[in-house]
Amino acid sequence: MNCGHIPPLLVCNGEVIRPANGNLPVGLLPDASYESDHYSLHSGDRLVLVTDGITEAENSTGEFFDNDRLETAAKKGSMQDIFAAVSQFCGNTPLSDDCTVVEMVFSGS
């Protein structure tokens, strides 16, 4: 999920976990090797995927939304909180890239 993309966020009990491994973009090098992580999910855990338009959203002074603000917003509870945080951060500054958030909630036990 993070082969050249923003690493996913796993939100468990208000804590954000990022994968330990990062990988090269798929197809960049013909002999590249890739690593994966494994996590045990509990009911209510959320996996959040975002495009770089979220972390690179800028405010009026050119500051990026970045990973710390993303993690803070993700801890609040839903992808709507992420969109609200980006909107508040950017104010009247138009977005320069797509802002996509995919959220999967584990409902098992």
Secondary structure, DSSP 4 states (H G I P E B T S, - for coil): --BSSPPPEEEETTEEE--S--BPPTTSSTT-----------TT-EEEEE-HHHHT-B-TTS-B-HHHHHHHHHHHSSHHHHHHHHHHHHTTPPPSS---EEEEE----
